[in-house]
Amino acid sequence: MHTQYIIAFSLYFAVILLIGIFAHRQQNTAQDFIMGGRSLSFWVTAFSAHASDMSAWLFMAFPAAIYLGGMPALWIALGLILGMFLNWQFF
């Protein structure tokens, strides 16, 4: 294995570990972990929930649906765009 890959992975792992340790020290209760200590605005919470929902669908299920259904399944994309727009407008 190349030395550069090992160094890059080690640095990445160290940064992620430091972020985790810092975040762990900031949390005192389970509520701090689950809800951010109720200090987050509703916009941050809404964007987080929407991003989590869409990332699972767009990175895993949508490509599989296109692969299995072929080009006619591209209509799913229009439904997603329209549904996302209506979701943000009315909810």
LINMO-V344782 format. One record per helix or strand of 3 or more residues. SS is the DSSP state (A for helix, B for strand). FROM is the first residue (numbers start at 1). LEN is the number of residues. If there is no record, write none. Layout:
# LINMO-V344782
ss=SS from=FROM len=LEN
ss=SS from=FROM len=LEN
This chain:
# LINMO-V344782
ss=A from=3 len=24
ss=A from=30 len=9
ss=A from=42 len=28
ss=A from=71 len=20
